[in-house]
């Protein structure tokens, strides 16, 4: 299974680990209940037995509450057919050229290291979809990092596992949690992307 671990995110992790003497202790603390929604093995059909929770509005049913859609991004009829979603769901996210979609803030602990989603591209096979994480540094300044350049085909499929590592900011937070958001945007003008069922990992499968 291919995984995306961007160099910038790895550097962020090293910086965080070096910046606090309580990182190890914080990592052993339980995540507050507000950050522990129910989990599911949403990607079992792709051979991934990790536990995931649905990002807020991440199934794009009921109007995608809290998502910021720009540049022509919109809800569309048609649902992910690759698994991980009830067959009663009827909606997904359309991302044409020049568009972007940003999730609501997702509360995570240090035990939420990665994310995945279901994706389809009905444009050129060479097209790529960018995934960016948005976060707040300990000094209060906003940060962002392009995590992955995702390929897609004309049929629905699970994305690769994307490690964002900004969850490690929870180690230097007094609450033991941090908030992140994810932005999806085509990286070129040759694709037409659909995204559905955006999930965040809780614990890695052993």
C-alpha positions as CSV (number, residue, x, y, z in Angstrom):
1,X,0.0,0.0,0.0
2,X,1.6,3.3,-1.1
3,X,1.8,6.0,1.6
4,X,2.4,9.7,1.2
5,X,4.7,11.2,3.9
6,X,5.8,14.7,2.7
7,X,9.3,15.8,3.6
8,X,7.9,19.1,5.1
9,X,5.6,17.1,7.4
10,X,8.5,14.9,8.5
11,X,10.5,18.0,9.4
12,X,7.5,19.4,11.3
13,X,7.4,16.2,13.3
14,X,11.1,16.4,14.2
15,X,10.8,20.0,15.2
16,X,7.9,19.2,17.5
17,X,9.6,16.3,19.1
18,X,12.7,18.5,19.8
19,X,10.7,21.5,21.1
20,X,9.1,19.9,24.1
21,X,10.3,17.7,27.0
22,X,6.8,16.5,27.7
23,X,6.2,15.0,24.3
24,X,6.5,11.4,25.4
25,X,4.3,11.9,28.4
26,X,1.7,13.7,26.4
27,X,1.6,10.9,23.9
28,X,0.6,8.4,26.6
29,X,-2.4,10.5,27.7
30,X,-5.8,9.5,26.5
31,X,-7.4,11.7,23.9
32,X,-10.4,13.7,25.3
33,X,-13.8,12.2,24.4
34,X,-14.7,15.2,22.3
35,X,-12.0,14.1,19.9
36,X,-13.0,10.4,19.8
37,X,-16.0,10.0,17.5
38,X,-17.0,6.4,16.5
39,X,-14.7,4.6,14.2
40,X,-15.1,2.1,11.4
41,X,-12.9,0.0,9.2
42,X,-14.0,2.1,6.2
43,X,-11.1,0.9,4.0
44,X,-11.3,-2.8,4.7
45,X,-12.2,-3.5,1.1
46,X,-8.8,-2.0,0.2
47,X,-7.0,-4.3,2.6
48,X,-6.7,-1.6,5.3
49,X,-8.0,-2.7,8.7
50,X,-7.1,0.5,10.6
51,X,-9.8,2.3,12.5
52,X,-11.1,5.6,10.9
53,X,-13.6,8.2,11.9
54,X,-15.5,10.3,9.4
55,X,-14.4,13.9,9.0
56,X,-17.2,16.4,9.7
57,X,-19.5,16.4,6.7
58,X,-17.1,14.0,5.0
59,X,-19.7,11.9,3.4
60,X,-21.2,14.9,1.6
61,X,-24.7,14.0,2.5
62,X,-27.1,16.7,3.9
63,X,-25.3,19.6,2.3
64,X,-21.7,19.1,3.4
65,X,-22.1,21.3,6.5
66,X,-19.0,23.3,7.4
67,X,-17.2,22.7,4.1
68,X,-15.9,25.7,2.1
69,X,-16.4,25.1,-1.6
70,X,-14.8,27.5,-4.1
71,X,-14.2,27.9,-7.8
72,X,-17.0,25.6,-8.9
73,X,-16.6,22.9,-6.3
74,X,-20.1,21.5,-5.7
75,X,-22.1,18.6,-4.5
76,X,-23.2,16.2,-7.2
77,X,-25.5,13.2,-7.6
78,X,-23.7,9.9,-7.4
79,X,-22.0,8.2,-4.6
80,X,-18.7,6.3,-4.0
81,X,-19.2,2.7,-5.1
82,X,-15.9,1.3,-3.8
83,X,-17.1,0.6,-0.3
84,X,-16.9,2.3,3.0
85,X,-20.2,4.1,2.6
86,X,-23.8,3.0,3.0
87,X,-25.5,2.2,-0.3
88,X,-28.3,4.6,0.7
89,X,-26.0,7.6,0.3
90,X,-26.5,9.5,-2.9
91,X,-24.0,12.4,-3.0
92,X,-20.3,13.1,-3.6
93,X,-18.1,16.2,-4.2
94,X,-17.3,17.4,-7.6
95,X,-14.0,19.3,-8.1
96,X,-13.6,20.7,-11.6
97,X,-10.5,22.7,-12.8
98,X,-9.7,25.7,-10.6
99,X,-11.9,24.6,-7.7
100,X,-11.1,23.7,-4.1
101,X,-12.9,22.3,-1.1
102,X,-11.8,22.8,2.5
103,X,-13.1,20.7,5.3
104,X,-14.3,22.0,8.7
105,X,-11.8,21.8,11.5
106,X,-11.2,18.3,12.7
107,X,-10.3,17.7,16.3
108,X,-7.5,15.1,16.5
109,X,-5.1,13.7,19.1
110,X,-1.5,12.4,18.6
111,X,-3.1,9.0,17.8
112,X,-4.7,10.2,14.5
113,X,-1.7,10.1,12.1
114,X,-3.2,9.8,8.7
115,X,-6.2,10.2,6.4
116,X,-7.8,8.6,3.4
117,X,-10.8,9.1,1.1
118,X,-12.4,7.7,-2.0
119,X,-11.6,9.4,-5.3
120,X,-12.5,9.3,-9.0
121,X,-11.1,11.2,-12.0
122,X,-13.0,11.3,-15.3
123,X,-10.4,13.5,-17.0
124,X,-6.9,12.8,-18.2
125,X,-5.1,10.0,-16.5
126,X,-2.1,12.2,-16.0
127,X,-4.1,14.7,-13.9
128,X,-3.4,14.9,-10.1
129,X,-5.4,16.0,-7.1
130,X,-3.7,18.0,-4.4
131,X,-4.3,17.3,-0.7
132,X,-3.2,20.1,1.8
133,X,-3.4,20.1,5.6
134,X,-4.1,23.4,7.4
135,X,-3.0,23.8,11.0
136,X,-2.1,26.3,13.7
137,X,1.5,26.3,15.1
138,X,2.2,26.6,18.8
139,X,3.0,30.3,18.3
140,X,-0.5,30.9,17.0
141,X,0.5,31.3,13.3
142,X,-1.4,29.5,10.6
143,X,0.4,26.9,8.6
144,X,-0.3,24.7,5.6
145,X,1.5,21.9,3.8
146,X,0.8,20.2,0.5
147,X,0.6,16.5,1.5
148,X,0.0,14.5,-1.6
149,X,-0.5,14.5,-5.4
150,X,-3.1,11.9,-5.9
151,X,-3.8,9.9,-9.1
152,X,-7.3,8.7,-10.0
153,X,-9.1,6.7,-12.6
154,X,-12.6,6.8,-14.1
155,X,-13.9,4.4,-11.3
156,X,-14.1,5.0,-7.6
157,X,-11.2,3.8,-5.6
158,X,-9.6,4.3,-2.1
159,X,-6.9,6.9,-2.1
160,X,-3.4,6.1,-0.8
161,X,-2.8,6.5,2.9
162,X,-1.8,10.2,3.5
163,X,0.2,11.0,6.6
164,X,-0.2,14.6,7.6
165,X,1.7,14.6,11.0
166,X,0.2,17.9,12.1
167,X,-1.6,15.7,14.6
168,X,1.7,15.9,16.6
169,X,0.9,19.4,17.5
170,X,-1.4,17.8,20.0
171,X,1.7,16.9,22.0
172,X,2.4,20.6,22.8
173,X,-1.2,21.5,23.4
174,X,-2.6,21.8,27.0
175,X,-5.7,19.8,25.9
176,X,-3.8,17.0,24.3
177,X,-5.6,17.7,21.0
178,X,-5.3,20.0,18.0
179,X,-7.4,21.1,15.1
180,X,-6.6,20.5,11.4
181,X,-8.4,20.9,8.2
182,X,-7.9,19.3,4.8
183,X,-8.1,21.1,1.4
184,X,-8.7,19.3,-1.9
185,X,-7.8,21.0,-5.2
186,X,-6.9,19.8,-8.7
187,X,-3.3,20.5,-9.5
188,X,-3.8,21.0,-13.2
189,X,-6.5,21.7,-15.8
190,X,-6.8,18.2,-17.3
191,X,-8.8,16.3,-14.7
192,X,-12.4,16.3,-13.4
193,X,-12.3,15.0,-9.8
194,X,-14.9,13.5,-7.5
195,X,-14.2,13.0,-3.8
196,X,-16.3,11.1,-1.2
197,X,-16.1,9.7,2.3
198,X,-13.2,11.6,3.9
199,X,-11.9,9.7,6.9
200,X,-9.1,10.3,9.5
201,X,-7.3,7.3,11.1
202,X,-7.6,6.9,14.9
203,X,-5.1,4.2,15.7
204,X,-2.7,2.3,13.5
205,X,-3.5,-1.4,13.1
206,X,-0.9,-3.7,14.7
